[in-house]
Structures are given as structure tokens and as C-alpha cells.
């Protein structure tokens, strides 16, 4: 069971035990939602969730300084790394 953020008028705490959750709810505690860390945090979580459901993936690459130089040399003026990657894959007929 996912932990619940329970709020009492005097204090709040996070409870993982389902029996304890039910007991506190019966005593009048309310389930609350923690505030986002930033103003855009809720929107960012929503967008990430939508992208995951649509099949998007986040990729992180660690390149050596030599590899970064080679990638920068292959990029065209104003081209993003994603556009470069798609262009190179398409040129080599690996995507279609």
C-alpha cells in the first residue's frame, strides 16, 4: 500500500501501515497532499507522466571530451542534439 499523508489539526505525519491509516481516518484525520517543491513541480510531474504514457523515453549520455568534440563537429548551425541524432540515423537509413 502506498503511504498516506495524514493531517490532524495539530500536526501531520506519513503513515505506511494500512491498519494505522484506517484507525486514524476513523478518528477524524484527513488525507492530505504535500505541497509541490516549486510552483511548476505539479505541471512538470504531469508532463512527465503524459510523456511516459505516450511512450517517450528520457536518455542521458555521458560522452568523453573527444566524443563531445566529434558530435559538435557533426552538428549543423543551430541544430539540436536530437535533430542531429535523427538526421544521422535517417541519413544512414537506420530509422526507416
Secondary structure, 3 states (H helix, E strand, C coil): CCCEEEECCCCEEEECCHHHHHHHHHCCCEEECCCCCCCCHHHHHHHHHHHHHCCCCCCCCCCCHHHHHHHHHHCCCCCCHHHHHHHHHHHCCCCC
